């Protein structure tokens, strides 16, 4: 049994899973009110795999019942290149090694994103009647507004709002989400993780701040470092 985004599972469902995970039984309540009765169903041995990008949101009793917690790292561009070439073969799309690498470099280390970009690049290449080489991939990705760092238009809008509207921060997430007209959950789940991982922004107790790489990527002048706080006990 595979449960994706397991951190979103309702607490009532989690409680049903506990005896299933520990004793291979399922306890169900049939009916309502005084006539309700409990039915126990024996289950065949099974393996439960849960996947999440936010393990901290899992309830502790559920997390502790998993026997082997594993953390999967992002794919390297070289690994994604192999994934992309394999996917292109299945599509019947002609792709060169450097074309696959160009897509891989912008795929955020994620095969799902690599596959999505490959399909769109393939569409552009088919329309142009060319194989997917580095130049064809770069042209298509530029039209899709995916830049060389893998940032899309929404990522750049987030960074521009942080820098141009709020001086690079610190600023709270609710304020930033409102500035780009996106839900806070969407910003935290979709935009922020990659920007944090790649060093474009940082979290502070007072909110998000833009790092030097964000200014450089947007072609903006990096501000001078703020002066150090005075030593109240120094001489």
Secondary structure, DSSP 8 states (H G I E B T S, - for coil): -EEETGGGS-HHHHHHHHHHHHHSEEEEEESSGGG-EEEEEE------EEE-S-GGGS-HHHHHT-S---------HHHHHHHHHHHHHHHT--B-HHHHHHHHHTTTT-HHHHHHHHHHHHHHHHHHT--B-HHHHHHHHHHTT--TTS--HHHHHHHHIIIIITTT--B-HHHHHHHTT--HHHIIIIIHHHHHHTTSEEEETTEEEE-HHHHHHTT------------TT--
